[in-house]
Amino acid sequence: MPKQGADRHDWATWDAYHDVWRRLDRALDHAVQQGAGISIPEFEILIGLHRQPDHRLRVRDVAAGIGWEKSRVSHQVTRMVSRGLVERSDCPTDGRGSWVVMTPDGRRAVLAGIRAHTAALEQLFWRPVAGDADTLRSVSARVQDALGPTDPGL
């Protein structure tokens, strides 16, 4: 029997979803760290760069792509520069702006991260979800609709 509070909400459903979401997030982070030697924040930035034909983005575009504030991206990029995963280059059309450019080490790391992430998703998400994918997409779409448009400021 589901645990219901005075508000009649099925808290057992929320707890189950929240617990699996957190565990899956940690498992994917661990898989990428083990398989590629990079963190999920590094992986997210490298994936954004990997998807660009010239493997570079402005800091503001990196921030918009992953939903972070520009200052957080800037700090993360500084750490990634020190690890040799990316480099900064000046933007000739904007004296205050700069490009984040993936290095060859960054490319190797993101490719290893993609392999590790995909393998973990296969085992931990796609196989267990299998025949329930349509239901999961439908529920996810309803939650997305309730959330409304993405706020670029978050």
Backbone hydrogen bonds, N-H to C=O, Kabsch-Sander energy under -0.5 kcal/mol:
donor,donor_aa,acceptor,acceptor_aa,energy
4,Q,2,P,-0.6
5,G,9,H,-1.1
8,R,5,G,-2.1
11,W,3,K,-1.8
11,W,9,H,-1.5
12,A,3,K,-0.9
13,T,10,D,-0.7
14,W,10,D,-1.4
15,D,11,W,-3.0
16,A,12,A,-2.3
17,Y,13,T,-2.5
18,H,14,W,-3.3
19,D,15,D,-2.7
20,V,16,A,-2.2
21,W,17,Y,-2.6
22,R,18,H,-2.4
23,R,19,D,-2.4
24,L,20,V,-2.7
25,D,21,W,-2.4
26,R,22,R,-2.3
27,A,23,R,-2.5
28,L,24,L,-2.6
29,D,25,D,-2.1
30,H,26,R,-2.6
31,A,27,A,-2.5
32,V,28,L,-2.3
33,Q,29,D,-2.5
34,Q,30,H,-2.9
35,G,31,A,-2.7
36,A,32,V,-2.4
37,G,32,V,-0.7
37,G,33,Q,-1.5
38,I,32,V,-0.8
43,F,39,S,-2.8
44,E,40,I,-3.0
45,I,41,P,-1.9
46,L,42,E,-2.9
47,I,43,F,-2.9
48,G,44,E,-1.8
49,L,45,I,-2.0
50,H,46,L,-3.0
51,R,47,I,-1.9
52,Q,49,L,-1.3
55,H,52,Q,-1.5
57,L,100,V,-2.0
59,V,98,S,-1.2
61,D,58,R,-0.5
62,V,58,R,-2.2
63,A,59,V,-2.6
64,A,60,R,-2.2
65,G,61,D,-2.1
66,I,62,V,-1.6
67,G,63,A,-1.3
68,W,63,A,-1.7
73,V,69,E,-2.1
74,S,70,K,-2.8
75,H,71,S,-2.2
76,Q,72,R,-2.4
77,V,73,V,-3.2
78,T,74,S,-2.0
79,R,75,H,-1.8
80,M,76,Q,-2.2
81,V,77,V,-2.7
82,S,78,T,-1.8
83,R,79,R,-1.0
84,G,80,M,-0.5
84,G,81,V,-1.2
85,L,80,M,-2.3
86,V,80,M,-0.8
87,E,101,V,-2.4
89,S,99,W,-1.8
91,C,94,D,-0.5
91,C,97,G,-1.4
94,D,91,C,-1.4
97,G,94,D,-0.8
99,W,89,S,-3.7
100,V,57,L,-3.2
101,V,87,E,-3.2
101,V,99,W,-0.5
102,M,55,H,-2.5
103,T,85,L,-2.2
107,R,103,T,-2.3
108,R,104,P,-2.3
109,A,105,D,-2.3
110,V,106,G,-2.7
111,L,107,R,-2.2
112,A,108,R,-2.2
113,G,109,A,-2.6
114,I,110,V,-2.7
115,R,111,L,-2.0
116,A,112,A,-2.4
117,H,113,G,-3.0
118,T,114,I,-2.7
119,A,115,R,-2.2
120,A,116,A,-2.3
121,L,117,H,-2.6
122,E,118,T,-2.4
123,Q,119,A,-2.0
124,L,120,A,-3.2
125,F,121,L,-2.4
126,W,121,L,-2.5
127,R,122,E,-2.0
129,V,125,F,-2.6
130,A,126,W,-2.6
132,D,129,V,-3.7
133,A,130,A,-1.5
136,L,132,D,-2.6
137,R,133,A,-2.7
138,S,134,D,-2.3
139,V,135,T,-2.7
140,S,136,L,-2.6
141,A,137,R,-2.5
142,R,138,S,-2.0
143,V,139,V,-2.3
144,Q,140,S,-2.7
145,D,141,A,-2.5
146,A,142,R,-2.0
147,L,143,V,-2.1
148,G,144,Q,-1.6
154,L,151,D,-2.0
